[in-house]
Amino acid sequence: SEVLAAEAVSCLNRAMAALRDIWEEIGIPEEQRLERTDVVKKHIKSLLDMMVAEEESLKERLLKSIALCRKELDILCRELQMDPFEAEEESTILQMEKNLRTRVEVMLKQKRDRKQELKSLQEQDRDLCDILCTSPFCIDGSAVPSLEELDQYRRHLAALTAEKEQRREEFVSSKRQIILLMEELDHTPDTSFERDVVCEDEEAFCLSTDNIAALQDLLQQLEARRSLNEAVCAELRSRITALWERLQIPAEEREASA
């Protein structure tokens, strides 16, 4: 700073000497020279004052930015459930402002990312709840979720997805057996549930626990009817065979009837 001050004084001295030479060459009286020198001094002082004011204004803006960043960081730390951010107190005002502003930008991105992931998870949750007829995952959609909450939500949806696939496989397998049994029994679907099972698109069928249980009940009822029919048929065949024997019906005629 001493070197800078010396250079400034040297520049000022050279400028004033050049001005005195010009004034002397022009022939400006001493009184006017003093007035002009006073104007130069005021002009230089005004310029320096303006420069100091501009730098003071910059300092105030930096300090205000630091205060705003600290306040925003406190809010973000609470929202993201993180420990308070501690800036390096020994750093300069400029470096501290830059560090705090950068940290705010990083945490705002984390907040946006968490909110966006929460929105995506909630959309998946709604789709799965519609299919499985279950209640949505309990989480505050207006708050910023913690990393632990997001992890719990992901694991919950993974479990729901696995349950959906298991129920879907069970539905498809049972539906195939039910259709075969209905064809075998010459049974036409006569209830809304039976029509939903046989006719409705597989992707549209609600895989609730009640529907899966009703599906198994329907399958068991049809299997019971087939077993009953098979027993009746076996009894009738036995009676026919006994009558053939009693009437001494030839084998050729029996085969034709059979």
Accessible surface in RSA format (square Angstrom, percent):
REM  Atomic radii and reference values for relative SASA: ProtOr
REM  Chains: A
REM  Algorithm: Lee & Richards
REM  Probe-radius: 1.40
REM  Slices: 20
REM RES _ NUM      All-atoms   Total-Side   Main-Chain    Non-polar    All polar
REM                ABS   REL    ABS   REL    ABS   REL    ABS   REL    ABS   REL
RES SER A   1   125.39 106.0  76.68 102.3  48.71 112.2  52.30 111.4  73.09 102.4
RES GLU A   2   148.47  85.2 139.23 105.3   9.23  22.0  56.33 109.0  92.14  75.2
RES VAL A   3   109.16  71.8 105.87  95.8   3.29   7.9 108.97  94.7   0.19   0.5
RES LEU A   4   127.33  70.9 124.81  89.3   2.52   6.3 126.06  88.5   1.27   3.4
RES ALA A   5    55.64  51.2  48.22  74.4   7.41  16.9  55.28  77.8   0.36   1.0
RES ALA A   6    61.62  56.7  49.36  76.2  12.26  27.9  57.13  80.5   4.49  11.9
RES GLU A   7    95.68  54.9  92.30  69.8   3.38   8.0  35.60  68.9  60.08  49.1
RES ALA A   8    59.07  54.3  46.46  71.7  12.61  28.7  54.48  76.7   4.59  12.2
RES VAL A   9    83.55  55.0  82.70  74.9   0.85   2.0  83.53  72.6   0.02   0.0
RES SER A  10    43.87  37.1  38.99  52.0   4.88  11.2  26.36  56.1  17.51  24.5
RES CYS A  11    66.64  50.4  61.86  69.0   4.78  11.2  25.27  64.0  41.37  44.6
RES LEU A  12    71.30  39.7  66.94  47.9   4.36  11.0  70.93  49.8   0.37   1.0
RES ASN A  13    85.25  58.8  81.77  79.0   3.48   8.4  25.84  62.2  59.41  57.4
RES ARG A  14   146.26  61.4 137.55  70.1   8.71  20.7  75.27 102.9  70.99  43.0
RES ALA A  15    50.07  46.0  40.80  63.0   9.28  21.1  49.23  69.3   0.84   2.2
RES MET A  16    24.76  12.8  24.76  16.4   0.00   0.0  22.17  18.9   2.59   3.4
RES ALA A  17    39.12  36.0  38.14  58.9   0.98   2.2  38.89  54.8   0.22   0.6
RES ALA A  18    50.21  46.2  43.92  67.8   6.29  14.3  49.36  69.5   0.84   2.2
RES LEU A  19    51.93  28.9  51.93  37.1   0.00   0.0  51.93  36.5   0.00   0.0
RES ARG A  20   122.08  51.3 121.90  62.1   0.17   0.4  48.43  66.2  73.64  44.6
RES ASP A  21    91.87  64.4  87.07  86.7   4.80  11.3  27.57  64.9  64.30  64.1
RES ILE A  22    85.63  48.7  85.34  63.6   0.29   0.7  85.63  61.7   0.00   0.0
RES TRP A  23    13.72   5.5  13.72   6.6   0.00   0.0   5.65   3.0   8.07  13.1
RES GLU A  24   115.37  66.2 102.85  77.8  12.52  29.8  27.29  52.8  88.08  71.9
RES GLU A  25   153.54  88.2 119.47  90.4  34.08  81.1  50.44  97.6 103.10  84.2
RES ILE A  26   118.17  67.2  85.03  63.3  33.14  79.9  91.26  65.7  26.91  73.0
RES GLY A  27    52.89  65.2   0.00   N/A  52.89  65.2  27.24  74.8  25.65  57.5
RES ILE A  28    16.38   9.3  13.08   9.7   3.30   8.0  14.51  10.5   1.87   5.1
RES PRO A  29    74.99  54.7  63.45  57.8  11.54  42.0  74.99  61.9   0.00   0.0
RES GLU A  30   107.53  61.7 100.07  75.7   7.46  17.8  57.53 111.3  50.00  40.8
RES GLU A  31   124.27  71.3 119.17  90.2   5.10  12.2  42.58  82.4  81.69  66.7
RES GLN A  32    81.85  45.8  81.84  59.8   0.01   0.0  17.93  38.2  63.91  48.5
RES ARG A  33    53.93  22.6  53.86  27.5   0.06   0.1   9.97  13.6  43.95  26.6
RES LEU A  34   112.87  62.9 107.60  77.0   5.27  13.2 107.97  75.8   4.91  13.2
RES GLU A  35   100.33  57.6  94.55  71.5   5.78  13.8  42.27  81.8  58.06  47.4
RES ARG A  36   110.64  46.5 109.58  55.9   1.06   2.5  21.47  29.3  89.17  54.0
RES THR A  37    48.41  34.4  48.08  48.7   0.33   0.8  40.30  54.1   8.11  12.3
RES ASP A  38    52.40  36.7  49.01  48.8   3.39   8.0  20.21  47.6  32.19  32.1
RES VAL A  39    95.47  62.8  94.72  85.8   0.75   1.8  95.06  82.6   0.41   1.1
RES VAL A  40    33.64  22.1  31.69  28.7   1.95   4.7  33.64  29.2   0.00   0.0
RES LYS A  41   128.06  62.5 123.66  75.9   4.40  10.5  77.66  69.9  50.40  53.7
RES LYS A  42   128.77  62.8 124.11  76.1   4.66  11.1  74.89  67.4  53.88  57.4
RES HIS A  43   123.73  67.6 118.06  82.1   5.67  14.5  78.73  81.1  45.00  52.4
RES ILE A  44    52.17  29.7  52.17  38.9   0.00   0.0  52.17  37.6   0.00   0.0
RES LYS A  45   125.77  61.4 122.93  75.4   2.84   6.8  91.79  82.6  33.98  36.2
RES SER A  46    68.15  57.6  60.97  81.4   7.19  16.6  28.94  61.6  39.21  54.9
RES LEU A  47    82.25  45.8  78.60  56.2   3.65   9.2  81.76  57.4   0.49   1.3
RES LEU A  48    96.58  53.8  96.44  69.0   0.14   0.4  96.49  67.8   0.09   0.2
RES ASP A  49    71.59  50.2  65.38  65.1   6.21  14.7  28.65  67.4  42.94  42.8
RES MET A  50   100.69  52.1  94.25  62.4   6.44  15.3  61.63  52.4  39.06  51.7
RES MET A  51    96.02  49.7  95.43  63.2   0.60   1.4  86.40  73.5   9.63  12.8
RES VAL A  52    90.32  59.4  87.71  79.4   2.61   6.3  90.25  78.4   0.07   0.2
RES ALA A  53    59.33  54.5  49.19  75.9  10.14  23.1  55.14  77.7   4.18  11.1
RES GLU A  54    97.14  55.8  89.07  67.4   8.07  19.2  37.37  72.3  59.77  48.8
RES GLU A  55   106.94  61.4 102.08  77.2   4.86  11.6  47.62  92.1  59.33  48.4
RES GLU A  56    87.31  50.1  85.85  65.0   1.46   3.5  33.91  65.6  53.40  43.6
RES SER A  57    48.82  41.3  42.42  56.6   6.40  14.8  27.05  57.6  21.77  30.5
RES LEU A  58    70.52  39.3  70.52  50.4   0.00   0.0  70.52  49.5   0.00   0.0
RES LYS A  59    92.74  45.2  90.78  55.7   1.96   4.7  40.26  36.2  52.48  55.9
RES GLU A  60    98.62  56.6  96.67  73.1   1.95   4.6  41.71  80.7  56.91  46.5
RES ARG A  61   141.25  59.3 134.44  68.5   6.82  16.2  70.86  96.8  70.40  42.7
RES LEU A  62    26.74  14.9  26.40  18.9   0.34   0.8  26.74  18.8   0.00   0.0
RES LEU A  63    70.24  39.1  65.07  46.5   5.18  13.0  65.37  45.9   4.88  13.1
RES LYS A  64   139.19  67.9 132.07  81.0   7.12  16.9  80.80  72.7  58.38  62.2
RES SER A  65    27.92  23.6  24.68  32.9   3.24   7.5  19.00  40.5   8.92  12.5
RES ILE A  66    14.12   8.0  14.12  10.5   0.00   0.0  14.12  10.2   0.00   0.0
RES ALA A  67    58.93  54.2  49.65  76.6   9.28  21.1  54.25  76.4   4.68  12.4
RES LEU A  68   108.78  60.6 105.91  75.8   2.86   7.2 106.11  74.5   2.66   7.2
RES CYS A  69    11.73   8.9  11.39  12.7   0.34   0.8   0.31   0.8  11.42  12.3
RES ARG A  70    83.34  35.0  81.47  41.5   1.87   4.5  41.96  57.3  41.38  25.1
RES LYS A  71   135.84  66.3 130.78  80.2   5.06  12.0  78.26  70.4  57.58  61.3
RES GLU A  72    66.66  38.3  64.97  49.2   1.69   4.0  21.31  41.2  45.35  37.0
RES LEU A  73     3.85   2.1   3.75   2.7   0.10   0.2   3.85   2.7   0.00   0.0
RES ASP A  74    71.32  50.0  67.89  67.6   3.42   8.1  14.90  35.1  56.42  56.3
RES ILE A  75    70.22  40.0  70.20  52.3   0.02   0.1  70.20  50.5   0.02   0.1
RES LEU A  76     3.92   2.2   3.92   2.8   0.00   0.0   3.92   2.8   0.00   0.0
RES CYS A  77     6.24   4.7   5.81   6.5   0.44   1.0   4.29  10.9   1.95   2.1
RES ARG A  78   164.10  68.9 143.32  73.1  20.78  49.5  77.82 106.4  86.27  52.3
RES GLU A  79    59.13  33.9  47.91  36.2  11.21  26.7  27.68  53.5  31.45  25.7
RES LEU A  80     2.41   1.3   0.00   0.0   2.41   6.1   0.00   0.0   2.41   6.5
RES GLN A  81   114.87  64.2  78.23  57.2  36.64  87.2  37.89  80.6  76.98  58.4
RES MET A  82    63.39  32.8  44.38  29.4  19.00  45.2  51.17  43.5  12.21  16.2
RES ASP A  83   127.33  89.2 113.88 113.3  13.45  31.8  30.59  72.0  96.74  96.5
RES PRO A  84    94.11  68.6  83.14  75.8  10.97  39.9  83.24  68.7  10.87  67.5
RES PHE A  85    68.37  34.2  45.63  28.3  22.73  59.2  50.09  30.4  18.28  52.3
RES GLU A  86   142.97  82.1 121.18  91.7  21.78  51.9  57.09 110.4  85.88  70.1
RES ALA A  87    13.12  12.1   1.39   2.1  11.73  26.7   4.17   5.9   8.95  23.7
RES GLU A  88   127.36  73.1 116.89  88.4  10.47  24.9  46.46  89.9  80.90  66.1
RES GLU A  89   123.67  71.0  99.91  75.6  23.76  56.6  60.93 117.9  62.74  51.2
RES GLU A  90   178.31 102.4 142.14 107.5  36.16  86.1  64.05 123.9 114.26  93.3
RES SER A  91    27.87  23.6   6.85   9.1  21.02  48.4  16.60  35.4  11.27  15.8
RES THR A  92    92.03  65.5  83.25  84.4   8.78  20.9  85.12 114.3   6.91  10.5
RES ILE A  93    64.67  36.8  60.14  44.8   4.53  10.9  61.11  44.0   3.56   9.7
RES LEU A  94   116.70  65.0 115.14  82.4   1.56   3.9 115.14  80.9   1.56   4.2
RES GLN A  95    78.49  43.9  76.94  56.2   1.55   3.7  25.96  55.2  52.53  39.8
RES MET A  96    19.57  10.1  18.99  12.6   0.58   1.4  12.69  10.8   6.88   9.1
RES GLU A  97    11.81   6.8  11.81   8.9   0.00   0.0   0.33   0.6  11.48   9.4
RES LYS A  98   116.06  56.6 116.06  71.2   0.00   0.0  60.10  54.1  55.96  59.6
RES ASN A  99    51.45  35.5  45.37  43.8   6.08  14.7  15.69  37.8  35.76  34.6
RES LEU A 100     1.37   0.8   1.37   1.0   0.00   0.0   1.37   1.0   0.00   0.0
RES ARG A 101   105.96  44.5 105.94  54.0   0.01   0.0  40.52  55.4  65.44  39.7
RES THR A 102    65.29  46.4  64.91  65.8   0.38   0.9  52.66  70.7  12.64  19.1
RES ARG A 103    64.82  27.2  62.74  32.0   2.08   5.0  13.14  18.0  51.68  31.3
RES VAL A 104    10.39   6.8  10.39   9.4   0.00   0.0  10.39   9.0   0.00   0.0
RES GLU A 105    99.76  57.3  94.40  71.4   5.36  12.8  39.80  77.0  59.96  49.0
RES VAL A 106    63.63  41.9  59.94  54.3   3.68   8.9  63.19  54.9   0.43   1.2
RES MET A 107     0.44   0.2   0.44   0.3   0.00   0.0   0.14   0.1   0.30   0.4
RES LEU A 108    54.02  30.1  53.94  38.6   0.09   0.2  53.94  37.9   0.09   0.2
RES LYS A 109   115.19  56.2 115.19  70.7   0.00   0.0  83.12  74.8  32.06  34.2
RES GLN A 110    59.79  33.4  57.30  41.9   2.49   5.9  26.48  56.4  33.31  25.3
RES LYS A 111    58.37  28.5  58.37  35.8   0.00   0.0  24.02  21.6  34.35  36.6
RES ARG A 112   144.61  60.7 137.39  70.0   7.22  17.2  71.77  98.1  72.84  44.1
RES ASP A 113    71.26  49.9  64.74  64.4   6.53  15.4  28.47  67.0  42.80  42.7
RES ARG A 114    19.18   8.1  18.34   9.4   0.84   2.0   8.16  11.2  11.02   6.7
RES LYS A 115    67.39  32.9  62.39  38.3   4.99  11.9  52.03  46.8  15.35  16.4
RES GLN A 116   112.20  62.7 108.74  79.5   3.46   8.2  47.35 100.8  64.85  49.2
RES GLU A 117    54.61  31.4  49.10  37.1   5.51  13.1  27.18  52.6  27.43  22.4
RES LEU A 118     2.92   1.6   2.92   2.1   0.00   0.0   2.92   2.0   0.00   0.0
RES LYS A 119   117.81  57.5 116.82  71.7   0.99   2.4  62.35  56.1  55.46  59.1
RES SER A 120    43.46  36.7  42.29  56.4   1.17   2.7  19.79  42.1  23.67  33.2
RES LEU A 121    12.35   6.9  12.35   8.8   0.00   0.0  12.35   8.7   0.00   0.0
RES GLN A 122    46.81  26.2  46.39  33.9   0.43   1.0   7.46  15.9  39.35  29.8
RES GLU A 123    79.12  45.4  77.30  58.5   1.83   4.3  23.39  45.2  55.73  45.5
RES GLN A 124    84.57  47.3  81.30  59.4   3.28   7.8  32.95  70.1  51.63  39.2
RES ASP A 125     1.90   1.3   1.90   1.9   0.00   0.0   1.29   3.0   0.61   0.6
RES ARG A 126   130.82  54.9 129.12  65.8   1.70   4.1  62.58  85.5  68.24  41.4
RES ASP A 127    89.13  62.4  86.59  86.2   2.53   6.0  24.25  57.1  64.88  64.7
RES LEU A 128    13.76   7.7  13.76   9.8   0.00   0.0  13.76   9.7   0.00   0.0
RES CYS A 129    11.93   9.0   8.65   9.6   3.28   7.7   8.95  22.7   2.98   3.2
RES ASP A 130   108.47  76.0  88.39  88.0  20.07  47.5  31.78  74.8  76.68  76.5
RES ILE A 131    42.78  24.3  39.29  29.3   3.49   8.4  42.78  30.8   0.00   0.0
RES LEU A 132     1.86   1.0   0.43   0.3   1.43   3.6   0.43   0.3   1.43   3.9
RES CYS A 133    73.80  55.8  38.76  43.2  35.04  82.4  25.81  65.4  48.00  51.8
RES THR A 134    53.94  38.4  34.83  35.3  19.11  45.5  43.45  58.4  10.49  15.9
RES SER A 135    91.00  76.9  74.85  99.9  16.15  37.2  37.03  78.9  53.97  75.6
RES PRO A 136    91.88  67.0  77.30  70.5  14.58  53.0  77.30  63.8  14.58  90.6
RES PHE A 137    48.26  24.1  35.40  21.9  12.86  33.5  38.69  23.5   9.56  27.4
RES CYS A 138   125.00  94.6  99.82 111.3  25.18  59.2  41.71 105.7  83.29  89.8
RES ILE A 139    34.65  19.7   6.50   4.8  28.16  67.9  14.77  10.6  19.88  54.0
RES ASP A 140    87.56  61.3  71.36  71.0  16.20  38.3  38.18  89.9  49.37  49.2
RES GLY A 141    35.23  43.4   0.00   N/A  35.23  43.4  14.42  39.6  20.81  46.6
RES SER A 142    97.86  82.7  65.41  87.3  32.45  74.7  54.96 117.0  42.90  60.1
RES ALA A 143    46.24  42.5  38.07  58.7   8.18  18.6  46.19  65.0   0.05   0.1
RES VAL A 144    11.69   7.7   5.26   4.8   6.43  15.5   5.26   4.6   6.43  17.4
RES PRO A 145     2.56   1.9   0.03   0.0   2.53   9.2   2.56   2.1   0.00   0.0
RES SER A 146    13.49  11.4  13.46  18.0   0.03   0.1   9.68  20.6   3.82   5.3
RES LEU A 147   116.71  65.0 111.10  79.5   5.61  14.1 111.39  78.2   5.33  14.3
RES GLU A 148   120.07  68.9 111.64  84.5   8.43  20.1  42.78  82.8  77.29  63.1
RES GLU A 149    63.03  36.2  62.93  47.6   0.10   0.2  18.61  36.0  44.42  36.3
RES LEU A 150     1.71   1.0   1.71   1.2   0.00   0.0   1.71   1.2   0.00   0.0
RES ASP A 151    59.11  41.4  59.11  58.8   0.00   0.0  13.67  32.2  45.45  45.3
RES GLN A 152    71.22  39.8  67.83  49.6   3.39   8.1  12.71  27.1  58.51  44.4
RES TYR A 153     2.64   1.2   2.64   1.5   0.00   0.0   0.00   0.0   2.64   3.2
RES ARG A 154    98.98  41.6  92.74  47.3   6.24  14.9  51.12  69.9  47.86  29.0
RES ARG A 155   139.72  58.7 131.99  67.3   7.73  18.4  69.30  94.7  70.43  42.7
RES HIS A 156    56.76  31.0  49.00  34.1   7.76  19.9  37.58  38.7  19.18  22.3
RES LEU A 157     7.15   4.0   7.05   5.0   0.10   0.3   7.15   5.0   0.00   0.0
RES ALA A 158    63.79  58.7  49.48  76.4  14.31  32.5  57.68  81.2   6.11  16.2
RES ALA A 159    63.69  58.6  50.34  77.7  13.35  30.4  58.70  82.7   4.99  13.2
RES LEU A 160    22.83  12.7  22.68  16.2   0.15   0.4  22.83  16.0   0.00   0.0
RES THR A 161    57.58  41.0  57.58  58.4   0.00   0.0  44.57  59.9  13.01  19.7
RES ALA A 162    63.36  58.3  51.15  78.9  12.22  27.8  58.54  82.4   4.83  12.8
RES GLU A 163    60.28  34.6  57.88  43.8   2.40   5.7  18.22  35.2  42.06  34.3
RES LYS A 164    42.87  20.9  42.87  26.3   0.00   0.0   2.33   2.1  40.54  43.2
RES GLU A 165    80.84  46.4  80.84  61.2   0.00   0.0  35.04  67.8  45.80  37.4
RES GLN A 166   113.20  63.3 108.06  79.0   5.14  12.2  32.68  69.6  80.52  61.1
RES ARG A 167    24.41  10.2  24.41  12.4   0.00   0.0   5.08   6.9  19.34  11.7
RES ARG A 168    27.89  11.7  27.89  14.2   0.00   0.0  22.15  30.3   5.74   3.5
RES GLU A 169   122.61  70.4 114.10  86.3   8.51  20.3  44.38  85.8  78.23  63.9
RES GLU A 170    61.56  35.3  53.57  40.5   7.98  19.0  29.34  56.7  32.22  26.3
RES PHE A 171     0.30   0.1   0.30   0.2   0.00   0.0   0.30   0.2   0.00   0.0
RES VAL A 172    38.43  25.3  37.23  33.7   1.20   2.9  37.25  32.4   1.17   3.2
RES SER A 173    46.63  39.4  45.85  61.2   0.78   1.8  22.91  48.8  23.71  33.2
RES SER A 174     4.36   3.7   4.36   5.8   0.00   0.0   0.00   0.0   4.36   6.1
RES LYS A 175    23.79  11.6  23.79  14.6   0.00   0.0  10.32   9.3  13.47  14.4
RES ARG A 176   137.33  57.7 131.80  67.2   5.54  13.2  59.00  80.6  78.33  47.5
RES GLN A 177    72.84  40.7  71.12  52.0   1.72   4.1  29.40  62.6  43.43  32.9
RES ILE A 178     0.00   0.0   0.00   0.0   0.00   0.0   0.00   0.0   0.00   0.0
RES ILE A 179    52.51  29.9  51.73  38.5   0.78   1.9  52.43  37.8   0.08   0.2
RES LEU A 180   106.52  59.3 103.17  73.8   3.35   8.4 103.30  72.5   3.22   8.7
RES LEU A 181     7.52   4.2   7.48   5.4   0.04   0.1   7.52   5.3   0.00   0.0
RES MET A 182     8.22   4.3   7.41   4.9   0.80   1.9   6.74   5.7   1.47   1.9
RES GLU A 183   123.49  70.9  96.77  73.2  26.71  63.6  49.26  95.3  74.22  60.6
RES GLU A 184   108.77  62.4  72.75  55.0  36.02  85.8  43.84  84.8  64.93  53.0
RES LEU A 185    24.11  13.4   4.23   3.0  19.88  50.0   7.83   5.5  16.28  43.8
RES ASP A 186   133.73  93.7 111.23 110.7  22.50  53.2  32.25  75.9 101.48 101.2
RES HIS A 187    32.23  17.6  19.36  13.5  12.87  32.9  13.90  14.3  18.33  21.3
RES THR A 188   106.37  75.7  97.50  98.8   8.87  21.1  64.92  87.2  41.45  62.7
RES PRO A 189    29.06  21.2  21.32  19.4   7.74  28.1  21.32  17.6   7.74  48.1
RES ASP A 190    95.79  67.1  69.96  69.6  25.83  61.1  35.04  82.5  60.76  60.6
RES THR A 191    65.43  46.5  60.70  61.5   4.73  11.3  62.49  83.9   2.94   4.4
RES SER A 192    75.65  63.9  70.72  94.4   4.94  11.4  38.19  81.3  37.46  52.5
RES PHE A 193    50.16  25.1  48.21  29.9   1.94   5.1  49.95  30.3   0.20   0.6
RES GLU A 194    17.07   9.8  17.07  12.9   0.00   0.0   1.29   2.5  15.78  12.9
RES ARG A 195   114.74  48.2 113.38  57.8   1.36   3.2  46.17  63.1  68.57  41.6
RES ASP A 196    59.87  41.9  59.03  58.8   0.84   2.0   2.70   6.4  57.17  57.0
RES VAL A 197     0.00   0.0   0.00   0.0   0.00   0.0   0.00   0.0   0.00   0.0
RES VAL A 198    36.72  24.2  25.65  23.2  11.07  26.7  25.65  22.3  11.07  30.0
RES CYS A 199    96.11  72.7  61.77  68.9  34.34  80.7  32.77  83.0  63.34  68.3
RES GLU A 200    60.96  35.0  50.20  38.0  10.76  25.6  29.35  56.8  31.61  25.8
RES ASP A 201    91.42  64.0  75.98  75.6  15.43  36.5  37.36  87.9  54.05  53.9
RES GLU A 202    60.19  34.6  59.43  45.0   0.76   1.8  13.87  26.8  46.32  37.8
RES GLU A 203   121.92  70.0 108.72  82.2  13.20  31.4  50.61  97.9  71.31  58.2
RES ALA A 204    62.84  57.8  32.96  50.9  29.88  68.0  43.59  61.4  19.24  51.0
RES PHE A 205     6.88   3.4   4.46   2.8   2.42   6.3   5.38   3.3   1.50   4.3
RES CYS A 206    36.46  27.6  31.08  34.7   5.38  12.6  27.12  68.7   9.33  10.1
RES LEU A 207     0.00   0.0   0.00   0.0   0.00   0.0   0.00   0.0   0.00   0.0
RES SER A 208    14.75  12.5  14.75  19.7   0.00   0.0  10.07  21.4   4.68   6.6
RES THR A 209    87.75  62.4  80.65  81.8   7.10  16.9  58.05  78.0  29.70  44.9
RES ASP A 210   111.56  78.1 105.71 105.2   5.85  13.8  29.31  69.0  82.26  82.0
RES ASN A 211    36.32  25.0  36.27  35.1   0.05   0.1   0.05   0.1  36.27  35.1
RES ILE A 212    17.49  10.0  17.49  13.0   0.00   0.0  17.49  12.6   0.00   0.0
RES ALA A 213    54.51  50.1  47.48  73.3   7.03  16.0  53.74  75.7   0.77   2.0
RES ALA A 214    36.02  33.1  30.44  47.0   5.58  12.7  33.47  47.1   2.55   6.8
RES LEU A 215     0.00   0.0   0.00   0.0   0.00   0.0   0.00   0.0   0.00   0.0
RES GLN A 216    50.44  28.2  50.44  36.9   0.00   0.0  24.94  53.1  25.50  19.3
RES ASP A 217    74.74  52.4  73.46  73.1   1.28   3.0  15.53  36.5  59.22  59.1
RES LEU A 218    10.92   6.1   9.61   6.9   1.32   3.3  10.46   7.3   0.46   1.2
RES LEU A 219    13.78   7.7  13.78   9.9   0.00   0.0  13.78   9.7   0.00   0.0
RES GLN A 220   108.23  60.5 103.26  75.5   4.97  11.8  33.06  70.4  75.16  57.0
RES GLN A 221   108.43  60.6 102.88  75.2   5.55  13.2  38.74  82.5  69.69  52.9
RES LEU A 222     3.05   1.7   3.05   2.2   0.00   0.0   3.05   2.1   0.00   0.0
RES GLU A 223    60.02  34.5  59.54  45.0   0.48   1.1  16.37  31.7  43.65  35.6
RES ALA A 224    61.56  56.6  48.85  75.4  12.71  28.9  56.56  79.7   5.00  13.2
RES ARG A 225   100.31  42.1  99.24  50.6   1.07   2.5  42.79  58.5  57.51  34.9
RES ARG A 226    81.15  34.1  81.15  41.4   0.00   0.0   4.56   6.2  76.60  46.4
RES SER A 227    64.62  54.6  59.01  78.7   5.61  12.9  31.90  67.9  32.71  45.8
RES LEU A 228   114.24  63.6 109.91  78.6   4.33  10.9 114.10  80.1   0.14   0.4
RES ASN A 229    68.75  47.4  67.26  65.0   1.49   3.6  17.04  41.0  51.71  50.0
RES GLU A 230    96.53  55.4  90.31  68.3   6.21  14.8  41.28  79.8  55.25  45.1
RES ALA A 231    59.45  54.7  45.87  70.8  13.58  30.9  53.74  75.7   5.71  15.1
RES VAL A 232    74.61  49.1  71.80  65.0   2.81   6.8  74.61  64.8   0.00   0.0
RES CYS A 233    51.71  39.1  50.31  56.1   1.40   3.3   4.79  12.1  46.91  50.6
RES ALA A 234    56.12  51.6  48.38  74.7   7.73  17.6  51.24  72.2   4.88  12.9
RES GLU A 235   100.22  57.5  96.77  73.2   3.45   8.2  40.13  77.6  60.09  49.1
RES LEU A 236    84.46  47.0  84.28  60.3   0.18   0.5  84.30  59.2   0.16   0.4
RES ARG A 237   155.52  65.3 153.41  78.2   2.11   5.0  63.50  86.8  92.02  55.8
RES SER A 238    67.76  57.3  57.36  76.6  10.39  23.9  26.40  56.2  41.36  57.9
RES ARG A 239   142.31  59.7 138.53  70.6   3.78   9.0  35.43  48.4 106.88  64.8
RES ILE A 240    79.76  45.4  79.51  59.2   0.25   0.6  79.76  57.4   0.00   0.0
RES THR A 241    64.99  46.2  64.99  65.9   0.00   0.0  46.04  61.8  18.95  28.7
RES ALA A 242    54.93  50.5  45.21  69.8   9.71  22.1  51.86  73.0   3.07   8.1
RES LEU A 243    91.46  50.9  91.33  65.3   0.13   0.3  91.46  64.2   0.00   0.0
RES TRP A 244    50.93  20.4  50.93  24.7   0.00   0.0  34.78  18.5  16.15  26.2
RES GLU A 245   100.80  57.9  88.99  67.3  11.81  28.1  36.28  70.2  64.52  52.7
RES ARG A 246   192.98  81.0 163.18  83.2  29.80  71.0  62.24  85.1 130.74  79.2
RES LEU A 247   119.45  66.5  97.59  69.8  21.86  55.0 101.53  71.3  17.92  48.2
RES GLN A 248   153.13  85.6 130.41  95.3  22.72  54.1  38.61  82.2 114.52  86.9
RES ILE A 249    35.57  20.2  30.52  22.7   5.05  12.2  30.59  22.0   4.98  13.5
RES PRO A 250    73.50  53.6  61.96  56.5  11.54  41.9  73.50  60.7   0.00   0.0
RES ALA A 251    62.02  57.0  54.22  83.7   7.79  17.7  55.31  77.9   6.70  17.7
RES GLU A 252   131.86  75.7 123.48  93.4   8.38  20.0  71.30 137.9  60.56  49.4
RES GLU A 253    92.95  53.4  87.26  66.0   5.69  13.6  32.83  63.5  60.12  49.1
RES ARG A 254    53.04  22.3  52.68  26.9   0.36   0.9  16.77  22.9  36.27  22.0
RES GLU A 255   133.04  76.4 114.99  87.0  18.04  43.0  45.46  87.9  87.58  71.5
RES ALA A 256    89.99  82.7  49.82  76.9  40.17  91.4  62.42  87.9  27.56  73.0
RES SER A 257    80.20  67.8  39.99  53.4  40.21  92.6  27.62  58.8  52.58  73.7
RES ALA A 258   109.16 100.4  42.31  65.3  66.85 152.1  65.75  92.6  43.42 115.0
END  Absolute sums over single chains surface
CHAIN  1 A    18341.5      16435.9       1905.6      10296.9       8044.6
END  Absolute sums over all chains
TOTAL         18341.5      16435.9       1905.6      10296.9       8044.6
